[in-house]
Amino acid sequence: MNKSKYLLLLLLLASCGSRQAVRHHAQHADMRPAAPVVVQQQLATTEEEEPEAEEPVRSARPLVAQVHRFPEGSWQADKQQALDALCLSPIFETTQLGLYVYDLTDSQPLYAVNAAQRMRPASCQKVVTAVTALHYLGGDYRLRTDFRTTGKVVGTTLQGDLIVRGGTDPLVTPDELLQAAATIRSQKGIQTIAGNIVYDRSMREDAPYGWGWCWDDDYGPLSALLVDGKDCFEQKWTEAMEKAGIAVQSNSLSTANNRKASSARANSEGTSLYSIVHSIDDLLVPMMKESDNIYAECLFYQTAALGGKKNAGHKEAAQRTDELLRRLGLNPDVYKVADGSGLSLYNYVSAEMLVALLGYGWQNEQIRQHLLSSLPIAGFDGTLKNRMKGTAAEGNVRAKTGTVSGISSLAGFLTTASGHTLAFAIINQGVSSSAMGRAFQDKVCQELCR
């Protein structure tokens, strides 16, 4: 190789090495923890720099155009500054935050951090389930387990099948089954059933677990026929009939294992002999205050079955929520509704979406009275019983909690010292412990209530 070609080769190698060094430095720079994005926070300027015109922070939802800085000295500005300080916590170097606060009294946003970003809600998914159900079903809705027959009573014998039509009601108790059997015997005069007992589970899909539940979730199996939230209806009803003195002549009981025969009989309306009925509030209060997952799934499937489709599933329930979100100006394609409880790994919401549903529930009096009474109260009951005690938030904050591995969330309502009602949602994602998220959420609520 001559000298000129050798020098050219050295120059090329040096150039490649320089570019690699630049790329290596850029890659490491990108890996540094980023500060949390606080949408209201203003950037400091030097004396030589002209401050740039403040750009409005556009929301993904057209109903909320922007969050702006309030005049210095106003209560809103005080709250914004207090939340600014909280959002500078070192925990956000390694975790994600979705935060949205909306002033329902003045109908304007107060504060937002990553409000439109999709995150897992944990049990704050129950807010989605509750508002959707109250919107479509109404506060007067009843869950009903119906005992029917297409046969006739001859003497003391029912000539035909007894059909138990499941209402996906987890509130049914053994005592209520005993009362049903006793009433059928005493008031209808039935002491013997010549046909089969047909268990109609067609109100919901056959899937025993929620879509996207983990293999080690200790809940379920789900069914349209439950007793105390458990899938043991057939056993408990057999015991209730025996105690009431009702004999079944047929040795075969039609169950879910004989679906064709059961479905043919169950689809016939027949005559109602007895019904076990519970109100939506009976379900909603323990579902929200104690965060009962089975109760939430049962309410989820009430909305799925609203259209009358047999074996309605999670897709039908999600369609109801999508329709409501579209009505509120949100794009349902941005989110994912997988179940009613928040156990699923496939649920994705945003702080803004949760607040939009809370705000709609607040504006609708029929929804508000049922929703408010079901939410845990800080320092008093439910999953907030031991939180925010001895602070301005105690007895003030009414909110749904959420906790799964890596996620802690809180969404609900509070009243400021100035008398304004706020709807808020906080999602802490990627936390190493739920206590980390709860501590931040409590501080936000305390600052807003102070």
C-alpha positions as CSV (number, residue, x, y, z in Angstrom):
1,M,0.0,0.0,0.0
2,N,1.5,3.4,-1.0
3,K,1.8,6.2,1.6
4,S,-1.1,8.3,0.3
5,K,-3.6,5.4,0.5
6,Y,-2.3,4.6,4.0
7,L,-2.9,8.2,5.2
8,L,-6.5,8.1,3.7
9,L,-7.3,4.9,5.5
10,L,-6.2,6.3,8.8
11,L,-8.4,9.4,8.3
12,L,-11.4,7.2,7.6
13,L,-10.9,5.1,10.7
14,A,-10.5,8.2,12.8
15,S,-13.8,9.6,11.4
16,C,-15.7,6.4,12.2
17,G,-14.3,6.3,15.7
18,S,-15.4,9.9,16.3
19,R,-19.0,9.1,15.1
20,Q,-19.2,6.0,17.3
21,A,-18.0,8.0,20.3
22,V,-20.8,10.6,19.7
23,R,-23.4,7.9,19.3
24,H,-22.2,6.2,22.5
25,H,-22.4,9.4,24.4
26,A,-25.9,10.1,23.1
27,Q,-27.1,6.6,24.1
28,H,-25.9,7.1,27.6
29,A,-27.3,10.6,27.8
30,D,-30.8,9.2,26.8
31,M,-30.6,6.6,29.7
32,R,-30.4,9.2,32.4
33,P,-33.6,9.4,34.5
34,A,-35.9,12.1,33.3
35,A,-37.5,14.6,35.6
36,P,-41.3,14.3,35.8
37,V,-43.3,16.2,33.2
38,V,-45.3,18.8,35.2
39,V,-47.4,20.5,32.6
40,Q,-47.9,23.8,34.5
41,Q,-44.3,24.3,35.6
42,Q,-42.7,27.4,34.1
43,L,-39.1,27.4,32.9
44,A,-36.7,29.8,34.5
45,T,-35.2,32.4,32.1
46,T,-32.0,34.5,32.3
47,E,-32.0,38.3,32.1
48,E,-30.6,38.1,28.6
49,E,-33.3,35.7,27.4
50,E,-36.7,36.9,26.3
51,P,-39.4,34.7,27.9
52,E,-41.2,32.7,25.3
53,A,-45.0,33.0,25.0
54,E,-46.6,30.4,27.1
55,E,-48.0,27.6,25.0
56,P,-51.4,26.2,26.2
57,V,-51.2,22.6,27.3
58,R,-53.5,20.8,24.9
59,S,-55.5,17.9,26.2
60,A,-56.2,14.7,24.2
61,R,-59.9,15.4,25.0
62,P,-61.5,18.3,23.2
63,L,-63.8,19.2,26.1
64,V,-60.7,20.2,28.1
65,A,-58.7,22.7,26.0
66,Q,-55.9,23.6,28.4
67,V,-54.6,24.0,31.9
68,H,-53.4,27.5,32.6
69,R,-51.6,29.2,35.5
70,F,-53.9,31.1,37.8
71,P,-53.1,34.6,39.1
72,E,-50.7,34.8,41.9
73,G,-52.4,35.0,45.3
74,S,-55.5,33.0,44.1
75,W,-56.3,29.8,45.9
76,Q,-55.9,28.0,42.6
77,A,-52.3,29.3,42.2
78,D,-51.5,28.2,45.7
79,K,-52.7,24.7,44.9
80,Q,-50.8,24.6,41.6
81,Q,-47.6,25.6,43.4
82,A,-48.1,23.1,46.1
83,L,-48.6,20.3,43.6
84,D,-45.6,21.5,41.6
85,A,-43.5,20.9,44.6
86,L,-44.9,17.5,45.3
87,C,-44.3,16.4,41.6
88,L,-40.6,17.2,42.0
89,S,-40.3,14.1,44.3
90,P,-37.3,11.9,43.5
91,I,-39.7,8.9,43.2
92,F,-40.6,10.1,39.7
93,E,-37.0,9.5,38.4
94,T,-38.0,5.8,38.3
95,T,-41.8,5.7,38.3
96,Q,-44.6,7.2,36.2
97,L,-47.3,9.6,37.3
98,G,-50.7,10.3,35.7
99,L,-52.5,13.1,37.6
100,Y,-55.5,15.2,36.7
101,V,-57.5,17.6,38.9
102,Y,-60.7,19.2,37.6
103,D,-62.7,22.0,39.3
104,L,-66.4,20.9,39.0
105,T,-67.6,24.1,40.5
106,D,-66.0,26.4,37.9
107,S,-66.0,23.7,35.1
108,Q,-62.3,24.1,34.4
109,P,-59.1,22.0,34.8
110,L,-56.9,22.9,37.7
111,Y,-53.8,20.7,37.3
112,A,-52.5,17.9,35.1
113,V,-49.4,15.7,34.8
114,N,-49.4,13.2,32.0
115,A,-53.2,13.2,32.2
116,A,-53.8,11.6,28.8
117,Q,-51.2,8.9,29.1
118,R,-52.5,5.3,29.2
119,M,-51.8,3.5,32.4
120,R,-53.1,0.5,34.3
121,P,-55.8,1.6,36.8
122,A,-55.8,-1.3,39.3
123,S,-59.1,-1.1,41.2
124,C,-59.9,2.4,40.0
125,Q,-61.3,0.4,37.1
126,K,-64.3,0.0,39.4
127,V,-65.0,3.7,38.9
128,V,-65.4,2.9,35.2
129,T,-67.6,-0.1,35.9
130,A,-69.8,1.9,38.4
131,V,-70.4,5.0,36.3
132,T,-71.1,2.9,33.2
133,A,-73.6,0.6,35.0
134,L,-75.4,3.5,36.7
135,H,-75.6,5.3,33.3
136,Y,-77.2,2.4,31.5
137,L,-79.0,0.5,34.3
138,G,-80.1,3.3,36.5
139,G,-80.2,3.5,40.3
140,D,-83.4,1.5,40.5
141,Y,-81.9,-1.5,38.8
142,R,-82.4,-4.9,40.4
143,L,-80.3,-8.1,40.2
144,R,-82.7,-11.1,40.0
145,T,-82.3,-14.8,40.4
146,D,-85.5,-16.3,39.1
147,F,-87.1,-19.7,39.8
148,R,-89.4,-20.6,37.0
149,T,-91.3,-23.6,35.4
150,T,-93.0,-24.4,32.1
151,G,-94.8,-27.3,33.8
152,K,-98.0,-27.5,35.9
153,V,-98.6,-28.3,39.5
154,V,-100.8,-31.3,39.9
155,G,-101.7,-32.0,43.5
156,T,-98.4,-31.5,45.2
157,T,-96.2,-32.4,42.2
158,L,-94.7,-30.2,39.7
159,Q,-95.1,-31.9,36.4
160,G,-92.2,-30.4,34.6
161,D,-88.8,-28.9,35.1
162,L,-87.8,-26.3,37.7
163,I,-85.6,-23.7,35.9
164,V,-83.2,-21.6,38.0
165,R,-82.4,-18.5,35.8
166,G,-79.1,-17.0,37.0
167,G,-78.8,-13.3,37.5
168,T,-75.0,-13.1,37.9
169,D,-75.8,-12.0,41.5
170,P,-73.0,-12.6,44.1
171,L,-75.2,-11.5,47.0
172,V,-77.4,-14.6,47.1
173,T,-77.0,-16.4,50.4
174,P,-77.8,-19.9,51.6
175,D,-80.6,-18.4,53.8
176,E,-82.2,-16.8,50.8
177,L,-82.1,-20.1,49.0
178,L,-83.8,-21.8,52.0
179,Q,-86.4,-19.0,52.0
180,A,-87.0,-19.6,48.2
181,A,-87.4,-23.3,48.7
182,A,-89.7,-22.9,51.7
183,T,-91.9,-20.4,49.8
184,I,-92.2,-22.6,46.7
185,R,-93.3,-25.5,49.0
186,S,-95.7,-23.5,51.1
187,Q,-97.2,-21.0,48.7
188,K,-97.1,-23.0,45.5
189,G,-97.8,-26.3,47.2
190,I,-94.9,-28.1,45.5
191,Q,-93.5,-31.0,47.4
192,T,-92.2,-33.1,44.5
193,I,-90.6,-32.1,41.2
194,A,-91.2,-34.7,38.5
195,G,-88.8,-33.1,36.0
196,N,-85.2,-31.9,36.2
197,I,-83.6,-28.9,37.9
198,V,-82.3,-26.8,35.0
199,Y,-79.6,-24.3,35.9
200,D,-79.7,-21.4,33.3
201,R,-76.3,-19.6,33.3
202,S,-76.9,-17.9,29.9
203,M,-76.8,-14.4,31.3
204,R,-73.0,-14.3,30.9
205,E,-70.2,-16.0,28.9
206,D,-68.9,-19.4,30.0
207,A,-65.4,-18.1,30.8
208,P,-64.7,-18.8,34.5
209,Y,-62.2,-16.0,34.9
210,G,-61.8,-12.5,33.7
211,W,-60.0,-11.7,30.4
212,G,-56.3,-11.0,31.2
213,W,-56.4,-12.3,34.8
214,C,-53.1,-13.7,36.1
215,W,-52.8,-17.4,36.8
216,D,-52.3,-16.7,40.5
217,D,-55.2,-14.3,41.0
218,D,-57.2,-16.0,43.8
219,Y,-60.7,-15.0,42.6
220,G,-63.5,-16.9,40.9
221,P,-64.5,-18.9,39.1
222,L,-67.2,-16.6,37.9
223,S,-70.8,-17.8,37.0
224,A,-74.3,-16.5,36.4
225,L,-75.3,-18.6,39.5
226,L,-73.4,-17.7,42.7
227,V,-73.9,-18.1,46.4
228,D,-71.9,-15.7,48.6
229,G,-69.9,-14.9,45.6
230,K,-68.8,-18.5,45.0
231,D,-69.6,-21.0,42.3
232,C,-71.5,-23.5,44.5
233,F,-75.1,-22.8,43.6
234,E,-76.2,-26.3,42.7
235,Q,-74.9,-27.8,46.0
236,K,-76.6,-25.1,48.1
237,W,-79.9,-25.2,46.2
238,T,-80.0,-29.0,46.6
239,E,-79.4,-28.6,50.3
240,A,-82.2,-25.9,50.5
241,M,-84.7,-28.1,48.8
242,E,-83.9,-31.0,51.1
243,K,-84.4,-28.8,54.2
244,A,-87.6,-27.5,52.8
245,G,-88.9,-31.0,52.1
246,I,-89.0,-30.8,48.3
247,A,-88.1,-34.1,46.6
248,V,-86.8,-34.4,43.0
249,Q,-88.0,-37.6,41.3
250,S,-85.6,-37.4,38.5
251,N,-82.1,-38.7,39.2
252,S,-80.6,-36.3,36.7
253,L,-80.0,-32.6,37.2
254,S,-79.6,-30.5,34.1
255,T,-76.4,-28.4,34.6
256,A,-74.0,-26.5,32.5
257,N,-72.5,-29.9,31.4
258,N,-75.8,-30.5,29.5
259,R,-76.0,-27.1,27.8
260,K,-78.1,-28.0,24.8
261,A,-80.9,-29.6,26.9
262,S,-80.6,-26.9,29.5
263,S,-80.7,-24.1,27.0
264,A,-83.8,-25.5,25.2
265,R,-85.7,-25.6,28.5
266,A,-84.4,-22.3,29.9
267,N,-85.3,-20.3,26.8
268,S,-88.9,-21.0,27.5
269,E,-90.3,-18.2,29.6
270,G,-92.8,-20.2,31.7
271,T,-94.1,-19.0,35.0
272,S,-92.1,-17.4,37.8
273,L,-92.4,-19.3,41.1
274,Y,-90.1,-17.1,43.2
275,S,-87.3,-14.5,42.7
276,I,-84.4,-13.4,44.9
277,V,-83.8,-9.7,44.3
278,H,-81.1,-7.3,45.3
279,S,-80.7,-3.6,44.5
280,I,-77.8,-2.1,42.6
281,D,-76.8,-0.3,45.8
282,D,-76.6,-3.6,47.7
283,L,-73.9,-4.5,45.2
284,L,-72.3,-1.2,44.6
285,V,-71.5,-0.2,48.2
286,P,-69.3,-3.3,49.1
287,M,-67.9,-3.3,45.6
288,M,-66.5,0.2,46.0
289,K,-65.9,0.6,49.8
290,E,-64.3,-2.9,50.2
291,S,-63.1,-3.1,46.6
292,D,-64.7,-6.5,46.1
293,N,-63.6,-7.9,42.8
294,I,-66.3,-10.5,42.3
295,Y,-69.0,-7.9,42.9
296,A,-67.4,-5.7,40.3
297,E,-67.3,-8.4,37.7
298,C,-71.0,-9.2,38.4
299,L,-71.9,-5.6,37.8
300,F,-69.8,-5.5,34.7
301,Y,-71.8,-8.4,33.3
302,Q,-75.1,-6.7,34.1
303,T,-74.3,-4.1,31.5
304,A,-73.1,-6.7,29.1
305,A,-76.4,-8.5,29.3
306,L,-78.4,-5.3,28.9
307,G,-78.9,-5.9,25.1
308,G,-80.6,-9.2,25.8
309,K,-77.8,-11.3,24.1
310,K,-77.4,-14.7,25.6
311,N,-73.9,-15.5,27.0
312,A,-72.8,-11.9,26.7
313,G,-69.2,-11.4,27.5
314,H,-66.5,-8.8,28.3
315,K,-66.6,-7.5,24.8
316,E,-70.3,-6.5,25.1
317,A,-69.6,-4.9,28.5
318,A,-66.7,-2.9,27.1
319,Q,-68.9,-1.7,24.2
320,R,-71.2,0.0,26.8
321,T,-68.2,1.9,28.2
322,D,-67.0,2.8,24.8
323,E,-70.4,4.2,23.9
324,L,-70.4,6.4,27.1
325,L,-66.8,7.6,26.5
326,R,-67.7,8.6,22.9
327,R,-70.6,10.5,24.3
328,L,-68.3,12.4,26.7
329,G,-66.0,13.4,23.8
330,L,-63.3,10.8,24.4
331,N,-62.0,8.4,21.8
332,P,-62.6,4.9,23.1
333,D,-60.0,3.4,20.8
334,V,-57.3,5.1,23.0
335,Y,-58.3,2.9,26.0
336,K,-58.9,-0.7,26.8
337,V,-61.6,-2.1,29.0
338,A,-60.9,-5.7,29.8
339,D,-62.8,-6.5,33.0
340,G,-64.9,-4.8,35.7
341,S,-62.6,-5.1,38.7
342,G,-59.1,-3.9,37.5
343,L,-57.5,-7.3,38.0
344,S,-56.8,-7.7,34.3
345,L,-53.4,-6.9,32.8
346,Y,-55.1,-5.6,29.7
347,N,-57.0,-2.6,31.2
348,Y,-55.6,0.8,30.1
349,V,-57.1,4.1,31.1
350,S,-55.9,7.6,31.8
351,A,-56.3,10.0,34.7
352,E,-58.2,12.2,32.3
353,M,-60.6,9.4,31.4
354,L,-61.3,8.6,35.0
355,V,-62.0,12.3,35.8
356,A,-64.3,12.6,32.8
357,L,-66.4,9.7,34.1
358,L,-66.4,11.1,37.6
359,G,-67.4,14.5,36.3
360,Y,-70.2,13.0,34.3
361,G,-71.4,11.1,37.4
362,W,-71.3,14.3,39.5
363,Q,-73.3,16.2,37.0
364,N,-76.0,13.5,36.7
365,E,-78.0,13.6,40.0
366,Q,-79.3,10.0,39.5
367,I,-75.7,8.7,39.2
368,R,-74.2,11.1,41.9
369,Q,-76.3,10.0,44.8
370,H,-75.5,6.3,44.3
371,L,-71.8,6.8,43.4
372,L,-71.0,9.2,46.3
373,S,-72.6,6.9,48.9
374,S,-70.6,4.0,47.7
375,L,-67.1,5.6,47.7
376,P,-64.8,5.1,50.7
377,I,-64.4,8.1,53.0
378,A,-60.9,9.1,54.1
379,G,-60.2,8.3,57.7
380,F,-63.7,6.7,58.2
381,D,-64.5,3.6,56.2
382,G,-63.7,1.2,53.5
383,T,-60.2,1.0,52.0
384,L,-59.6,4.6,53.1
385,K,-60.4,4.0,56.7
386,N,-56.8,4.3,57.9
387,R,-55.7,7.0,55.5
388,M,-55.4,10.8,55.9
389,K,-56.4,10.7,59.5
390,G,-55.8,13.9,61.4
391,T,-55.6,16.0,58.2
392,A,-57.9,18.3,56.4
393,A,-58.6,15.4,54.0
394,E,-60.2,13.3,56.7
395,G,-63.9,13.0,56.2
396,N,-63.6,15.1,53.1
397,V,-62.1,12.9,50.4
398,R,-64.4,10.3,48.9
399,A,-62.4,8.2,46.5
400,K,-61.8,4.7,45.1
401,T,-58.5,3.1,45.8
402,G,-56.5,0.8,43.5
403,T,-53.6,-1.6,44.3
404,V,-52.0,-4.3,42.2
405,S,-48.3,-5.2,41.9
406,G,-46.5,-2.1,40.6
407,I,-49.7,0.1,40.5
408,S,-51.3,2.4,43.1
409,S,-54.2,4.6,42.2
410,L,-56.8,6.9,43.7
411,A,-59.8,8.6,42.1
412,G,-62.7,10.5,43.5
413,F,-64.0,13.8,44.9
414,L,-63.0,16.4,47.5
415,T,-64.0,19.9,48.6
416,T,-61.4,22.7,48.9
417,A,-61.4,25.2,51.8
418,S,-62.8,27.7,49.3
419,G,-65.9,25.5,48.8
420,H,-65.0,24.2,45.4
421,T,-65.7,20.6,44.5
422,L,-62.8,18.9,42.7
423,A,-62.7,15.6,40.8
424,F,-59.3,14.0,40.7
425,A,-57.4,10.9,39.5
426,I,-53.9,9.8,40.5
427,I,-52.2,6.8,39.0
428,N,-48.7,5.9,40.3
429,Q,-47.2,3.3,37.9
430,G,-44.0,1.4,38.4
431,V,-43.9,1.8,42.1
432,S,-41.8,-0.7,44.1
433,S,-44.4,-0.7,46.9
434,S,-48.0,0.4,47.1
435,A,-47.1,2.5,50.2
436,M,-45.0,4.7,47.9
437,G,-48.0,5.6,45.8
438,R,-50.4,6.0,48.7
439,A,-48.0,8.4,50.4
440,F,-47.9,10.6,47.4
441,Q,-51.7,10.4,46.8
442,D,-52.4,11.3,50.4
443,K,-50.1,14.4,50.2
444,V,-51.9,15.6,47.0
445,C,-55.3,15.2,48.7
446,Q,-54.1,17.0,51.9
447,E,-52.8,19.9,49.9
448,L,-56.0,20.3,47.9
449,C,-58.1,20.1,51.1
450,R,-55.9,22.4,53.2
